[in-house]
Amino acid sequence: MSEIETGPVAPSDLAWDERGLVPAVIQDADSGQVLMVAYMNRESLARSLREGEVWLWSRSRRT
C-alpha cells in the first residue's frame, strides 16, 4: 500500500473531539478489512498527508 486517499475534506471539516482528536480507521487496501481504529491529532494528520505514511496519536502516552 503506497498511497493515501485524500479528498476534498479539510481538517476543519472533521469531527474533532474535545481533546483535539479524530478517529482514524486503518484498512487493508485490497480487501477493505478494518485493521485498527486509532486516533490522530492535527499534527499527526498533517504529517501523514505530507509524508505519505500513517502517523497516529497515542492517547495513553500522549505522543
The first five atom37 places (N, CA, C, CB, O) and aatype in JSON, in Angstrom:
{
  "aatype": [12, 15, 6, 9, 6, 16, 7, 14, 19, 0, 14, 15, 3, 10, 0, 17, 3, 6, 1, 7, 10, 19, 14, 0, 19, 9, 5, 3, 0, 3, 15, 7, 5, 19, 10, 12, 19, 0, 18, 12, 2, 1, 6, 15, 10, 0, 1, 15, 10, 1, 6, 7, 6, 19, 17, 10, 17, 15, 1, 15, 1, 1, 16],
  "atom_mask": [
    [1, 1, 1, 1, 1],
    [1, 1, 1, 1, 1],
    [1, 1, 1, 1, 1],
    [1, 1, 1, 1, 1],
    [1, 1, 1, 1, 1],
    [1, 1, 1, 1, 1],
    [1, 1, 1, 0, 1],
    [1, 1, 1, 1, 1],
    [1, 1, 1, 1, 1],
    [1, 1, 1, 1, 1],
    [1, 1, 1, 1, 1],
    [1, 1, 1, 1, 1],
    [1, 1, 1, 1, 1],
    [1, 1, 1, 1, 1],
    [1, 1, 1, 1, 1],
    [1, 1, 1, 1, 1],
    [1, 1, 1, 1, 1],
    [1, 1, 1, 1, 1],
    [1, 1, 1, 1, 1],
    [1, 1, 1, 0, 1],
    [1, 1, 1, 1, 1],
    [1, 1, 1, 1, 1],
    [1, 1, 1, 1, 1],
    [1, 1, 1, 1, 1],
    [1, 1, 1, 1, 1],
    [1, 1, 1, 1, 1],
    [1, 1, 1, 1, 1],
    [1, 1, 1, 1, 1],
    [1, 1, 1, 1, 1],
    [1, 1, 1, 1, 1],
    [1, 1, 1, 1, 1],
    [1, 1, 1, 0, 1],
    [1, 1, 1, 1, 1],
    [1, 1, 1, 1, 1],
    [1, 1, 1, 1, 1],
    [1, 1, 1, 1, 1],
    [1, 1, 1, 1, 1],
    [1, 1, 1, 1, 1],
    [1, 1, 1, 1, 1],
    [1, 1, 1, 1, 1],
    [1, 1, 1, 1, 1],
    [1, 1, 1, 1, 1],
    [1, 1, 1, 1, 1],
    [1, 1, 1, 1, 1],
    [1, 1, 1, 1, 1],
    [1, 1, 1, 1, 1],
    [1, 1, 1, 1, 1],
    [1, 1, 1, 1, 1],
    [1, 1, 1, 1, 1],
    [1, 1, 1, 1, 1],
    [1, 1, 1, 1, 1],
    [1, 1, 1, 0, 1],
    [1, 1, 1, 1, 1],
    [1, 1, 1, 1, 1],
    [1, 1, 1, 1, 1],
    [1, 1, 1, 1, 1],
    [1, 1, 1, 1, 1],
    [1, 1, 1, 1, 1],
    [1, 1, 1, 1, 1],
    [1, 1, 1, 1, 1],
    [1, 1, 1, 1, 1],
    [1, 1, 1, 1, 1],
    [1, 1, 1, 1, 1]
  ],
  "atom_positions": [
    [[0.85, -1.17, 0.0], [0.0, 0.0, 0.0], [0.89, 1.23, 0.0], [-0.97, 0.0, 1.22], [1.65, 1.44, 0.94]],
    [[0.81, 2.02, -1.04], [1.73, 3.14, -1.14], [1.05, 4.49, -1.27], [2.63, 2.94, -2.28], [1.73, 5.5, -1.41]],
    [[-0.27, 4.53, -1.24], [-0.91, 5.83, -1.36], [-2.0, 6.01, -0.31], [-1.48, 6.01, -2.75], [-2.63, 5.05, 0.13]],
    [[-2.19, 7.24, 0.05], [-3.25, 7.6, 0.98], [-4.31, 8.32, 0.18], [-2.72, 8.48, 2.16], [-4.02, 9.28, -0.54]],
    [[-5.55, 7.85, 0.29], [-6.63, 8.51, -0.43], [-7.0, 9.8, 0.28], [-7.86, 7.59, -0.56], [-7.27, 9.81, 1.48]],
    [[-6.99, 10.87, -0.46], [-7.42, 12.15, 0.09], [-8.52, 12.7, -0.78], [-6.23, 13.15, 0.18], [-8.59, 12.42, -1.98]],
    [[-9.36, 13.47, -0.19], [-10.47, 14.05, -0.93], [-10.61, 15.51, -0.6], [0.0, 0.0, 0.0], [-9.7, 16.13, -0.05]],
    [[-11.76, 16.07, -0.94], [-11.97, 17.5, -0.76], [-12.35, 17.89, 0.67], [-13.03, 17.97, -1.7], [-12.96, 18.94, 0.88]],
    [[-12.01, 17.07, 1.64], [-12.36, 17.36, 3.03], [-11.19, 18.07, 3.7], [-12.74, 16.06, 3.8], [-10.06, 17.57, 3.69]],
    [[-11.46, 19.22, 4.28], [-10.43, 19.96, 5.01], [-10.41, 19.5, 6.46], [-10.68, 21.5, 4.92], [-11.44, 19.08, 6.99]],
    [[-9.25, 19.57, 7.13], [-9.2, 19.18, 8.54], [-10.24, 19.89, 9.4], [-7.82, 19.46, 9.09], [-10.74, 19.31, 10.36]],
    [[-10.57, 21.11, 9.07], [-11.58, 21.85, 9.85], [-12.98, 21.26, 9.69], [-11.59, 23.32, 9.44], [-13.87, 21.54, 10.49]],
    [[-13.19, 20.44, 8.64], [-14.49, 19.8, 8.41], [-14.67, 18.52, 9.23], [-14.64, 19.48, 6.94], [-15.79, 18.01, 9.33]],
    [[-13.6, 18.01, 9.83], [-13.67, 16.76, 10.57], [-14.27, 16.98, 11.96], [-12.28, 16.13, 10.7], [-14.28, 18.1, 12.47]],
    [[-14.78, 15.91, 12.55], [-15.42, 15.98, 13.87], [-14.38, 15.76, 14.97], [-16.56, 14.92, 13.99], [-14.27, 14.66, 15.52]],
    [[-13.62, 16.79, 15.28], [-12.59, 16.73, 16.31], [-13.26, 16.68, 17.68], [-11.63, 17.95, 16.22], [-14.24, 17.4, 17.92]],
    [[-12.75, 15.84, 18.58], [-13.33, 15.78, 19.92], [-12.75, 16.88, 20.8], [-13.08, 14.39, 20.56], [-11.94, 17.69, 20.34]],
    [[-13.16, 16.91, 22.06], [-12.74, 17.98, 22.97], [-11.24, 17.95, 23.27], [-13.51, 17.88, 24.26], [-10.69, 18.94, 23.76]],
    [[-10.58, 16.83, 22.99], [-9.13, 16.72, 23.19], [-8.35, 17.01, 21.92], [-8.76, 15.32, 23.69], [-7.12, 16.93, 21.9]],
    [[-9.06, 17.37, 20.85], [-8.4, 17.67, 19.58], [-8.02, 16.43, 18.8], [0.0, 0.0, 0.0], [-7.05, 16.45, 18.04]],
    [[-8.78, 15.34, 18.97], [-8.5, 14.08, 18.29], [-9.65, 13.71, 17.38], [-8.24, 12.96, 19.3], [-10.8, 14.09, 17.6]],
    [[-9.32, 12.94, 16.34], [-10.32, 12.42, 15.42], [-10.02, 10.93, 15.2], [-10.31, 13.22, 14.05], [-8.85, 10.56, 15.08]],
    [[-11.05, 10.07, 15.13], [-10.8, 8.65, 14.88], [-10.22, 8.43, 13.48], [-12.1, 7.85, 15.05], [-10.59, 9.12, 12.53]],
    [[-9.31, 7.48, 13.38], [-8.71, 7.11, 12.1], [-8.9, 5.6, 11.91], [-7.19, 7.5, 12.04], [-8.45, 4.81, 12.74]],
    [[-9.56, 5.21, 10.84], [-9.81, 3.8, 10.55], [-8.75, 3.34, 9.55], [-11.26, 3.56, 10.0], [-8.66, 3.88, 8.45]],
    [[-7.97, 2.35, 9.94], [-6.9, 1.81, 9.09], [-7.43, 0.54, 8.44], [-5.58, 1.54, 9.9], [-7.84, -0.39, 9.14]],
    [[-7.43, 0.5, 7.09], [-7.98, -0.63, 6.35], [-6.94, -1.22, 5.42], [-9.21, -0.2, 5.56], [-6.03, -0.53, 4.96]],
    [[-7.1, -2.52, 5.14], [-6.3, -3.18, 4.11], [-6.72, -2.61, 2.76], [-6.5, -4.74, 4.16], [-7.91, -2.55, 2.45]],
    [[-5.75, -2.19, 1.97], [-6.04, -1.55, 0.68], [-6.74, -2.48, -0.29], [-4.77, -1.03, 0.07], [-7.54, -2.02, -1.11]],
    [[-6.45, -3.77, -0.24], [-7.04, -4.71, -1.19], [-8.4, -5.23, -0.74], [-6.11, -5.87, -1.41], [-9.36, -5.23, -1.52]],
    [[-8.49, -5.67, 0.5], [-9.73, -6.31, 0.96], [-10.71, -5.34, 1.6], [-9.4, -7.39, 1.95], [-11.9, -5.63, 1.68]],
    [[-10.22, -4.19, 2.06], [-11.08, -3.26, 2.76], [-11.3, -3.63, 4.22], [0.0, 0.0, 0.0], [-12.01, -2.94, 4.94]],
    [[-10.67, -4.73, 4.66], [-10.82, -5.18, 6.04], [-10.26, -4.13, 6.99], [-10.11, -6.53, 6.25], [-9.17, -3.6, 6.77]],
    [[-11.01, -3.83, 8.05], [-10.54, -2.88, 9.06], [-9.45, -3.56, 9.88], [-11.71, -2.39, 9.96], [-9.67, -4.62, 10.47]],
    [[-8.28, -2.94, 9.93], [-7.16, -3.48, 10.68], [-7.07, -2.89, 12.08], [-5.86, -3.23, 9.93], [-6.7, -3.58, 13.03]],
    [[-7.42, -1.62, 12.21], [-7.42, -0.99, 13.52], [-8.16, 0.33, 13.47], [-5.98, -0.77, 14.02], [-8.32, 0.93, 12.4]],
    [[-8.59, 0.77, 14.62], [-9.14, 2.11, 14.77], [-8.25, 2.81, 15.79], [-10.66, 2.08, 15.24], [-8.04, 2.31, 16.89]],
    [[-7.74, 3.96, 15.41], [-6.82, 4.71, 16.27], [-7.24, 6.18, 16.22], [-5.32, 4.52, 15.82], [-8.31, 6.51, 15.71]],
    [[-6.4, 7.04, 16.76], [-6.71, 8.46, 16.78], [-5.58, 9.28, 16.21], [-7.02, 8.91, 18.2], [-4.41, 8.91, 16.29]],
    [[-5.94, 10.42, 15.62], [-4.98, 11.38, 15.1], [-5.28, 12.74, 15.7], [-5.01, 11.43, 13.54], [-6.44, 13.11, 15.9]],
    [[-4.22, 13.5, 15.97], [-4.4, 14.91, 16.27], [-4.09, 15.67, 14.98], [-3.48, 15.37, 17.48], [-3.76, 15.05, 13.96]],
    [[-4.18, 16.98, 15.01], [-3.96, 17.75, 13.77], [-2.54, 17.56, 13.23], [-4.21, 19.24, 14.03], [-2.34, 17.48, 12.02]],
    [[-1.57, 17.48, 14.12], [-0.19, 17.3, 13.69], [0.01, 15.94, 13.01], [0.76, 17.43, 14.88], [0.65, 15.86, 11.96]],
    [[-0.53, 14.87, 13.6], [-0.33, 13.55, 13.01], [-1.08, 13.42, 11.68], [-0.8, 12.45, 13.97], [-0.6, 12.74, 10.77]],
    [[-2.23, 14.07, 11.55], [-2.94, 14.07, 10.26], [-2.13, 14.8, 9.2], [-4.33, 14.71, 10.41], [-1.96, 14.3, 8.09]],
    [[-1.64, 15.99, 9.54], [-0.85, 16.77, 8.59], [0.41, 16.01, 8.18], [-0.47, 18.13, 9.19], [0.77, 15.99, 7.0]],
    [[1.08, 15.4, 9.14], [2.3, 14.65, 8.85], [2.01, 13.44, 7.97], [2.98, 14.2, 10.16], [2.78, 13.13, 7.06]],
    [[0.9, 12.75, 8.24], [0.52, 11.59, 7.43], [0.29, 12.0, 5.98], [-0.74, 10.93, 7.99], [0.77, 11.32, 5.06]],
    [[-0.43, 13.08, 5.77], [-0.7, 13.54, 4.4], [0.56, 14.04, 3.72], [-1.76, 14.64, 4.42], [0.76, 13.8, 2.52]],
    [[1.41, 14.72, 4.46], [2.64, 15.28, 3.89], [3.65, 14.18, 3.53], [3.28, 16.26, 4.87], [4.27, 14.23, 2.47]],
    [[3.82, 13.19, 4.42], [4.87, 12.18, 4.24], [4.41, 10.91, 3.54], [5.43, 11.82, 5.57], [5.24, 10.11, 3.12]],
    [[3.09, 10.72, 3.41], [2.59, 9.54, 2.71], [2.64, 8.26, 3.51], [0.0, 0.0, 0.0], [2.54, 7.17, 2.94]],
    [[2.8, 8.37, 4.82], [2.71, 7.21, 5.71], [1.91, 7.63, 6.93], [4.13, 6.68, 6.11], [1.81, 8.82, 7.25]],
    [[1.34, 6.66, 7.61], [0.41, 6.98, 8.69], [1.15, 7.27, 9.99], [-0.57, 5.82, 8.9], [2.03, 6.52, 10.42]],
    [[0.78, 8.38, 10.61], [1.25, 8.77, 11.94], [0.02, 8.85, 12.83], [2.05, 10.15, 11.91], [-0.98, 9.47, 12.46]],
    [[0.09, 8.23, 14.0], [-1.05, 8.19, 14.91], [-0.7, 8.83, 16.24], [-1.52, 6.74, 15.13], [0.48, 8.99, 16.57]],
    [[-1.72, 9.2, 16.99], [-1.56, 9.79, 18.31], [-1.89, 8.73, 19.35], [-2.48, 11.04, 18.48], [-2.94, 8.09, 19.28]],
    [[-1.0, 8.54, 20.31], [-1.24, 7.59, 21.39], [-1.98, 8.31, 22.52], [0.1, 6.97, 21.91], [-1.43, 9.21, 23.16]],
    [[-3.22, 7.91, 22.76], [-3.99, 8.55, 23.83], [-3.42, 8.22, 25.2], [-5.46, 8.12, 23.76], [-3.52, 9.05, 26.11]],
    [[-2.84, 7.05, 25.37], [-2.31, 6.67, 26.69], [-0.95, 7.32, 26.96], [-2.19, 5.15, 26.78], [-0.67, 7.71, 28.09]],
    [[-0.12, 7.42, 25.94], [1.21, 8.02, 26.12], [1.23, 9.5, 25.77], [2.23, 7.29, 25.28], [2.18, 10.22, 26.1]],
    [[0.17, 9.96, 25.09], [0.05, 11.35, 24.65], [1.23, 11.76, 23.78], [-0.07, 12.28, 25.84], [1.79, 12.85, 23.94]],
    [[1.6, 10.85, 22.85], [2.69, 11.15, 21.91], [2.29, 10.76, 20.51], [3.98, 10.43, 22.31], [3.07, 10.93, 19.57]]
  ]
}
